Amino acid sequence: MARHPLGLTLTSEQNASIVAFPGSLTDEADPVYSERTTPATSGPDTPAPNPS
């Protein structure tokens, strides 16, 4: 996995960690991350947009 793009050889332990990582993921996201937030409003000290 790392040999071709990086020229590295991984240890068996590193390889096992990479293989195990996807299995640790779940399909349930923390609801805090999907709450809607109110965008920040511009104030008198907000710089103008850069048109370039």
Buried (B, 14 or more C-beta within 10 A) or exposed (E): EEEEEEEEEBEEEEEEEEEEEEEEEEEEEEEEEEEEEEEEEEEEEEEEEEEE
